[in-house]
Amino acid sequence: MALQVRSIPEAVAYALATAHNASWRAYVAANTSFPHADITSTPSGDWQHPAASSLQVTAAAATTLALVITSANQALSVMQIHFADALAHATSDTTNFTTVDALDQLASTATQGATDTQLNAMKAAFNLHLAQNSVHYTNDTTNAIVAADASDLATSETLADAIKAAVNAHITFAGDTQLLDVKAP
């Protein structure tokens, strides 16, 4: 099927991006086991040299309550961006996005109990995201968080590190072809 496009550079650019994205999405849906058509990423470069790097949780290992809070806050931000990513997914995950979007960043003075509650809610939302109906091209059965719920410092450290590892692995569970996110001038 041919796309009919006006012979002006902007129209051609949008049509090429649309055709490329549609072709790769169809391939992923029919021929791969990837849950994503693209990696949720952070753009860089300029219009002549566009680049992107994978969005990742980069916090240090959670070995203190302060580091657990830092890791949880980073993971929450990354999950919010990833769940809403309509390029990576067949459709954005509005169901679980609502859950994580309702969570606030933990204050640096958050109690152990508040931190445990936040981590447990993030774990639940993430695991539901992996198999959310119609979100992924193929459900992700590889990256579920199996660590025990947080109930004290030791279990919150373990869960924070497990969330970080699972989120980072899930985001990059995609093919090596990048989709084009064309922005209006």
URBELPE-V175938 format. One record per helix or strand of 3 or more residues. SS is the DSSP state (H for helix, E for strand). FROM is the first residue (numbers start at 1). TO is the last residue. Records with the same first field share a line. If there is no record, write none. Layout:
SS: FROM-TO, FROM-TO
This chain:
H: 9-31, 65-83, 94-101, 112-130, 153-171
E: 41-44, 51-54
